[in-house]
Amino acid sequence: MKNTYTRIYGIDVSKDRLDIFLLDGAVSGHSHISNSSDAILEWIEGFEKEGLLCVLEHTGSYSSRLLHLLCTHGIDVSAVNPHRSSHFARALGIINKNDRNAAEALALMGRALDLPSYTMEKATVQKRRQVLRSLRALKKQRQVPQNQLHALGHQAIVQPVVKQAFEQTLETVNGQVGLLEGELDSLSD
């Protein structure tokens, strides 16, 4: 089934900036905006939503705000796998990948293929995922002061201030791990 979108935005997402390529019939153009809520909302409010599709790569943290704002404003979105869009760009002969070319390839991909629509996860699922990610990071971070304390145990001379610093750091991280584990339990109910 061929899609019926008349305007397609390809959006290349990075930490600080969104590169946007518009395909609108015979017209096309490139622009960019800040990857901030204010800039995205200003951009969204500037266009007609009828017949509009936004195509972007799902890049985790950097694309989550954009996906959320597009979906909550009733805009059709397709979040594609980065490997798939990269292969599509190569098939088009786009081998010099920069942000502008990536945005254009995503727009062309949206025009040529019948891409699946993105469905935003429920808020509780998003919250749980964020807590799990943060919990994994803190548990990984906790290993550093544990290793340092273990290494201090093998030293001939141990400066008390050094040991205290690592013990306090470990205590703080353990406290935060406990908070996140409690939050995870509350989200599981």
N, C-alpha and C positions, 0 to 999 in steps of 0.2 A: 504494500500500500504506500503510495507516494504521499509525503506530507503536504499540507496545504498552507504552510506558513508563507506569508508574503514578505516579512522582514525577519532577518536572522542576524543576531549578534553573536559573534565568536568572541569569547572573553578569555584572555590569558591572565591568570592570577599569579601575582607574586606578593611578597610580604608587604610592600609599601604601595604598589601600583596595580591597576587593572588596565591592560591594553585591550582595546575594544575595536573589533572590525565589524562594520555593518554591511550586510547585503540586503538591498532594498530594490528589487526588480533589477533594472540596468544600472542603478546607482550603488556605489560602494564607497566606503571611507573608513579611515582609521582615526581613532582618538584615544585618549587615556585619561583616567581619573585616579585619585587617591583611593587606596583600599581602606577607606574609613566609612563608618556608618553615615555620617553627614553627606559625604560625596556620593555615596551609592544612592541614598534616598533622594538627593537632588537630581541625580541622573534618571532614576526610575520615574520620578514625577514629571519628567520632561518628555515622555513619549506615550503614544497610544498603544494599549496592550492588545488590541484585537489583531490577530494574525501574526503575533510576535513569538519568536522562540529565542531563548538564550542558551548557547552551548558553551560549556566550560569543562575543564578537567577537574575532577574531584581531587583536590590536593590537601585534604585534611584541614588543619587549623586555618590556613590562609584563605580557603574557599568557604568555610562554614558560615561566616557572617553574610557573604554575598548570597549563598544558597538560601539562607533563612529569610533575608529581606526580599529576594525575588519571589519565593514561595508565598510568603505572608501578604504580598501585594498582588497575588493572583496571576503571576507571570509564568508561562510555560517554560520549563527548564529541562535540559538534558545534561546530566553530569556524566561525562564519558571517562573511560579508563585511559590514563595517559599513554599506555603502550598502544592502544588502538588508535588514538589520534596521531601518535608519532608515525605509525605505519601508514595511516591515511595520508599524512603530509608527504611522506617519501614516495607514495604512489603518485602523488600530484607533481612530483619532481622538486618539492621544497626540501632541499637538503641543508640549506643554511638556516638553521633554526635560531631565530631571535624572537622577542616577544611579539612584534608586529606580525611576523610570518606565522607564528603559532596561533594568534587570534584569527588571522585570515583563514588558516587551514581549518580551524574549528567552525567558522561560519560556513565554509564550503562543505564541510562534513555534515552540518545541519541541513544544508540545502539538498545534498546528494543522497543522504541516507534517511531512513525512517528510524530515528533514534528513540529509545525508550524515554518516557517522561520520568523525571526525578520526583520521588515522593518523600517529603520531609518526614523524618522520624518523629515519633512522639517526644514531647519534652522530657518525660521521665527516662526514655532510652538515651537521649542526648546527655542528660545529667549523669546518668549511670556510666556512660562511656567516658565522660570527662573525669569523673572521680576515679575510675579504674586506671586511666592513663596517668593521672597524677599520683595515684597510689604506687603504681609500678615505678615511676620516676623517683619517688621518695625512698622506696625500698632499695633501689639501686644506689641512691645517694647515701643511704644509711651505711652501706658497706665501707665507704671511705673512712669515716671516723673509727669504725670497728677495726679495720685493718691497721690504722695508725696506732690505736691503743694496743693492739696485739704486737706490733713492731716495737712500741715503747717498752713492752714487757721483756724484750730481749736486749735492751740497752743497758750498758754498765751504769750510766748516769742518766737519771730522768729528771728533767726540770718540772717541778710541780705545776707551774703555770701552763706548760704545754699539755700535760696530762689532763688538767682541769678544763682546758679549752676543748679538747676532743670529747671529754665526758659530757660537758654542757651541750656541745653540738649534737652528740648522739642522743642526749635526753630530749632536746628540742625536736629533732627529727622523729624520734619514737613517739613523742606526744602528737605530732602532726599526722603520723601514720595511724595512730589510734583514732584521731578525729575523723579521718577519711574512711577508716573501716566502719566506724559508727554511722557515718553518712551513707555508706554503701548498704549497710544493713537496713537503714530506714527506707532507702529507695527500693529494696527488694520486697518490701511488704506490699 
